[in-house]
Amino acid sequence: MLIPVSLFLALALAVFSYSQGQGGPVAGLVFFGVLFVGALIHVSQPLIEKSKPMLPGKSRR
């Protein structure tokens, strides 16, 4: 679900960037930057879930 959300968020931000007069290359960088961050979160999510039990703080019962 994260990938489609990041796709449409990237598209919206790229269109907004282009409409503000930034130009096509900047809008493309915004689009691919947001997509990259969404994919990075998606790929690193299993690692985060795996490391949650090792975090200090809450006691495990």
C-alpha positions, 0 to 999 in steps of 0.5 A, spaced: 500 500 500 505 504 501 508 504 493 501 506 490 501 512 495 508 514 494 506 514 487 500 518 487 504 523 492 510 524 488 505 525 482 502 530 485 508 534 488 511 533 481 505 537 478 505 542 483 512 543 482 511 544 475 505 549 476 510 553 480 514 555 474 520 550 477 521 547 470 521 539 468 527 537 470 526 540 477 519 536 477 522 530 475 527 530 481 521 531 485 517 525 482 523 520 482 526 523 489 519 522 493 518 515 489 525 513 491 524 515 499 517 511 498 521 505 495 526 505 501 521 505 506 518 499 503 524 495 503 527 497 510 520 496 513 522 488 514 528 490 518 525 495 522 520 490 524 525 485 525 529 490 530 523 492 534 524 487 539 531 489 541 529 496 542 530 498 550 524 501 553 517 497 554 518 491 558 516 484 555 511 480 558 
